[in-house]
Amino acid sequence: MRALPMLGALALLSIAGTAQAVTITIVNKDAANAGLNDPTAVEPVGGNPATTAGEQALNVFKKAAEIWGASLAGNVEVKVEASFVPLQCSETYGTLGSAGPMSSYWDASFPNSSVWYPIALANQLAGRDLATTKADIQARFNSELGKSGCLSSRGGWYMGFDGNHGNRIDLLTVILHEFGHGLGFLTFVNSSTGEEMSGRADIYETFLRDRTKNKLWTELTDDERKASALNSRNVSWDGAAVSEAASSVLSTSTPTPLMYTPATLESGSSVCHWDKSLSPNLLMEPVINNDLTHGLDLTTALMKDIGWTLTSQQ
C-alpha cells in the first residue's frame, strides 16, 4: 500500500441465523523498545486510551482485527504476525504497509477442489489449523513514516479510532486494507510472467475476467494472463456476491467492477486491487483516500465470492 500525499492517499456463503465471528489474533513480532513495544509516552487520541506509542499502535491492530472479525465467520483462529519495519519511502511517495498469506493450501474437499486458497480461508474450510507451526498472515508497516526522508510533511501515523486524522495517515485504515490482502484479496499468479503458482490456479484468479477476450484468467495461457495484467480497465471481477452488492455500494451501475490493471505493471498492486476509477473510493484500491471510513465496503462481498462465510452483521 502506497501513499500519494498530493491526493491525501495511501499507496484482500449465504447463511441462516448467526454465524460465529472469526477470532483474529495479533502476534507482536517487534523487538524490545521498537514498534509495537515502543515505550515512548504519548497522549490518548481519538478513542485510543493507551499512553505509550507501542501500546497505541497495538490497540489499532486489535481494532482492525475486531472489525474484520465481526464481518467474517469461522471457527479457526487467524494469527497475524505484525511489525513495523523500514519500507521504501521518499518525501513524496512511500510504501505504507504490505501484507499477505504466509502459506496456501488446496484440498479435494474444498468448494473448488483444484485451486489454491490463502491459508486463513483454507483453515476455515477444513475446520482446523492446517499450518500449526506458523501464523497465517504477515503484515508489516512503515516504521519511518513521518521522519526525515519519508513523507515527513504528513506528520506520521494517526493512532485514533475516530477518523479525525487530518494531515496524518490513518493507521487503522491502512491495517484494514492490508489485512484484506492477507485474508485473500490477492492472486498468487506472477503478473510479470502470467504463470500460476506451481502450475495451479488460485481462488481469486477464478473470478478475474479479461473483458477484451471475454475469458476468465483460468481460461487464459500464461502469456495471455501476462498481457491481461496490463490491459488497463479491461479486467473485472466476475462473482455473484460482488455483483449483487455492487449496486448498493457503487455510484455507477456495474455488476462487474474493474480491477486495477495499469498499462505499466505495478508489482504488488496490479490486479490485486479495485480500480481507482470506482466511486465512491473503496478500501481495497491501490491508493487510500482521506474520505474513507473504517468500513469494509465491497470487500466483504469479494470475500464471500472466494469462499468466506459472512456473519449476520453483513
C-alpha positions in Angstrom: 0.0 0.0 0.0 1.4 3.3 -1.0 0.9 7.0 -0.3 0.4 9.8 -2.7 0.4 12.9 -0.4 -0.8 15.3 -3.1 -4.0 13.3 -3.1 -4.1 12.6 0.6 -3.9 8.9 -0.3 -2.1 5.8 0.7 -0.1 3.7 -1.7 -7.8 -8.5 0.4 -21.9 -18.2 1.5 -25.3 -17.1 2.4 -26.1 -18.1 6.0 -29.2 -18.6 8.1 -29.2 -17.4 11.7 -26.0 -16.2 13.4 -22.5 -17.3 12.3 -19.6 -17.3 14.8 -17.3 -14.4 14.2 -13.7 -15.5 13.4 -11.1 -14.6 16.0 -8.1 -12.7 14.6 -5.1 -12.6 17.0 -2.2 -10.2 16.6 1.3 -11.7 17.1 3.7 -9.0 18.0 7.0 -9.5 16.1 8.7 -6.2 17.0 11.9 -6.1 19.1 12.0 -4.7 22.5 11.5 -0.9 22.7 10.6 -0.7 19.0 7.3 -0.6 17.0 4.6 -2.2 19.0 6.9 -2.2 22.0 7.9 1.4 21.8 7.7 2.8 25.4 7.6 6.5 24.3 5.0 8.4 26.3 2.0 9.7 24.3 -1.4 11.3 24.9 -4.6 9.2 24.3 -6.1 10.1 21.0 -9.3 9.6 19.1 -10.8 6.9 21.4 -7.4 5.1 21.8 -6.7 5.3 25.6 -3.1 4.0 25.5 -0.3 6.2 26.8 2.7 4.7 25.1 3.4 4.7 21.3 3.7 0.9 21.2 0.5 0.2 23.1 -1.4 2.7 21.0 -0.3 1.0 17.8 -1.2 -2.4 19.2 -4.6 -1.1 20.1 -5.1 0.0 16.4 -4.2 -3.5 15.3 -6.6 -5.0 17.7 -9.4 -2.6 16.5 -8.7 -3.7 12.9 -8.9 -7.4 13.9 -12.2 -6.7 15.7 -13.7 -5.0 12.6 -12.6 -7.8 10.3 -13.5 -10.5 12.8 -17.0 -9.1 13.2 -17.6 -9.5 9.4 -16.1 -12.9 8.7 -17.3 -16.1 10.2 -15.1 -19.0 11.2 -14.1 -21.5 13.9 -10.3 -21.4 13.4 -8.3 -18.6 14.9 -6.5 -16.4 12.3 -3.0 -15.4 13.5 -1.4 -12.2 12.1 2.3 -11.5 12.6 2.6 -7.7 12.9 5.6 -5.4 12.9 6.9 -2.0 12.0 9.9 -2.1 9.6 11.6 0.4 7.2 9.8 0.3 3.8 10.5 2.1 0.6 9.8 5.8 1.1 10.7 9.3 0.0 9.4 12.8 0.8 6.8 12.5 -2.0 5.9 8.8 -2.2 6.1 5.8 0.1 5.0 2.3 0.8 2.9 2.4 4.0 2.4 -1.3 4.5 2.3 -4.8 3.0 0.6 -8.0 3.9 -0.2 -11.4 2.6 -0.8 -15.0 3.4 2.1 -16.9 4.9 1.1 -20.1 3.0 -1.6 -21.5 0.8 -3.5 -24.8 0.6 -5.7 -26.8 -1.7 -7.8 -29.9 -1.0 -10.2 -32.1 -2.8 -12.8 -31.4 -0.1 -12.8 -27.6 -0.7 -15.6 -25.9 -2.7 -13.2 -25.5 -5.6 -11.2 -28.6 -5.2 -8.3 -27.8 -7.6 -7.2 -24.3 -6.7 -5.0 -22.6 -4.0 -6.7 -20.9 -1.1 -5.0 -18.5 1.3 -4.2 -20.3 4.5 -6.6 -18.3 6.7 -9.5 -19.2 4.5 -8.3 -22.8 3.9 -8.3 -23.3 7.7 -12.0 -22.3 7.9 -12.9 -24.6 5.0 -11.0 -27.5 6.6 -12.3 -26.8 10.1 -8.8 -27.0 11.6 -5.4 -25.3 11.5 -3.5 -26.7 8.5 -0.3 -24.9 9.3 0.2 -25.1 13.1 3.9 -24.1 13.1 3.4 -20.6 11.8 1.0 -17.7 11.6 -1.5 -17.2 8.8 -0.8 -13.6 7.7 2.4 -11.5 7.8 1.7 -7.7 8.0 4.4 -5.1 8.0 4.1 -1.3 8.3 6.5 1.6 7.6 8.5 2.5 10.8 10.0 5.5 9.1 6.7 7.3 8.3 6.9 11.0 9.3 10.6 11.0 9.7 13.0 13.0 7.5 13.1 11.5 4.1 9.8 9.6 4.4 6.6 11.7 3.9 7.7 14.0 6.8 5.1 16.6 5.8 2.4 14.1 6.7 3.4 14.0 10.3 3.4 10.3 10.8 0.7 7.8 11.8 -2.6 8.7 13.3 -3.4 6.3 16.1 -7.0 7.3 16.8 -10.2 5.3 16.0 -12.4 8.2 15.1 -11.1 9.1 11.6 -10.0 12.6 12.6 -6.5 12.1 11.2 -6.2 15.5 9.5 -3.0 15.5 7.5 -1.7 12.4 9.2 -2.1 8.9 7.7 -4.8 6.9 9.4 -3.1 3.7 10.6 -6.5 1.9 11.2 -7.5 2.3 7.5 -4.1 1.1 6.3 -4.2 -2.0 8.6 -7.8 -2.8 7.4 -6.5 -2.7 3.8 -3.5 -4.9 4.4 -5.5 -7.4 6.4 -7.8 -7.6 3.4 -4.8 -8.8 1.3 -3.8 -11.4 4.0 -7.3 -12.8 4.1 -7.5 -13.3 0.4 -7.8 -10.1 -1.7 -4.9 -11.1 -4.0 -3.8 -13.6 -6.6 -0.8 -15.9 -6.5 -0.3 -15.5 -10.2 3.1 -14.0 -11.2 1.8 -10.9 -13.0 5.2 -10.4 -14.7 5.0 -13.8 -16.4 1.4 -14.8 -16.2 2.5 -18.1 -14.5 0.3 -19.7 -11.9 1.9 -20.8 -8.6 3.2 -24.4 -9.1 1.0 -24.6 -12.2 -2.2 -24.4 -10.2 -4.8 -21.6 -10.3 -5.9 -19.8 -7.1 -9.4 -19.0 -5.9 -9.1 -15.2 -6.5 -7.9 -15.8 -10.1 -11.1 -17.8 -10.9 -13.1 -14.6 -10.7 -10.9 -12.4 -12.8 -12.4 -11.8 -16.3 -10.4 -10.2 -19.2 -13.1 -8.2 -20.9 -11.2 -8.0 -24.2 -11.1 -11.7 -24.6 -14.2 -12.3 -22.5 -12.4 -15.1 -20.7 -11.7 -15.8 -17.1 -8.0 -15.8 -16.1 -8.2 -19.6 -15.6 -9.0 -19.9 -19.3 -6.0 -17.9 -20.4 -2.5 -19.0 -21.2 0.4 -17.7 -19.2 1.2 -15.1 -22.0 -2.4 -14.1 -22.1 -2.5 -13.5 -18.3 0.7 -11.5 -18.6 -1.0 -9.3 -21.2 -4.2 -9.1 -19.2 -2.4 -7.8 -16.2 -1.6 -4.7 -18.4 -5.0 -4.5 -20.0 -5.9 -1.2 -18.4 -9.6 -1.0 -17.3 -10.4 -4.2 -19.1 -10.2 -6.8 -16.3 -13.2 -7.1 -14.0 -14.4 -9.1 -11.0 -17.0 -11.7 -12.1 -18.5 -13.0 -8.9 -22.1 -13.4 -7.7 -21.7 -11.7 -4.3 -19.9 -8.7 -5.7 -22.4 -8.4 -8.5 -25.3 -8.4 -6.0 -23.7 -5.9 -3.7 -22.2 -3.5 -6.3 -25.4 -1.5 -6.9 -25.7 -0.7 -3.2 -22.1 0.3 -2.8 -21.0 1.9 -6.0 -22.5 5.1 -7.6 -22.2 3.5 -11.1 -24.4 0.6 -12.0 -21.8 -2.1 -12.9 -22.2 -5.7 -11.6 -18.6 -6.5 -12.5 -16.4 -3.8 -11.0 -13.0 -3.2 -12.6 -9.7 -4.4 -11.1 -6.6 -2.3 -11.1 -4.5 -3.2 -14.2 -2.5 -0.2 -15.2 -0.6 -0.3 -18.6 2.7 -0.4 -16.7 2.9 -3.2 -14.3 3.0 -2.2 -10.6 4.3 -5.2 -8.7 2.2 -5.9 -5.6 -0.5 -3.6 -6.8 -1.6 -4.6 -10.3 -4.6 -7.0 -10.3 -4.7 -7.2 -6.5 -6.9 -4.1 -6.0 -10.1 -2.4 -7.2 -9.5 0.1 -10.0 -9.1 3.7 -8.9 -11.9 4.8 -11.2 -14.6 3.3 -9.0 -16.8 5.6 -7.0 -17.0 6.2 -4.1 -13.5 5.3 -3.2 -13.1 1.8 -1.9 -10.9 0.4 0.9 -9.0 -2.0 -1.4 -7.9 0.5 -4.1 -4.1 0.8 -4.6 -4.1 4.2 -3.0 -6.2 5.1 0.0 -8.1 8.4 0.2 -8.9 10.7 3.1 -12.7 10.2 2.6 -12.6 6.5 3.5 -14.3 5.5 6.7 -13.4 2.4 8.7 -15.9 0.3 6.8 -15.2 -2.7 4.5 -17.5 -1.6 1.7 -17.4 -4.0 -1.3 -14.5 -6.0 0.2 -16.7 -8.4 2.2 -18.7 -9.3 -0.9 -15.4 -10.3 -2.6 -14.5 -12.4 0.5 -17.9 -14.1 0.1 -17.2 -14.9 -3.5 -13.8 -16.6 -2.7 -15.4 -18.7 0.0 -15.6 -16.9 3.3 -18.8 -17.1 5.2 -20.1 -13.7 6.4 -21.6 -13.1 9.8 -25.1 -11.9 10.3 -23.8 -8.4 10.6 -23.2 -8.4 6.8 
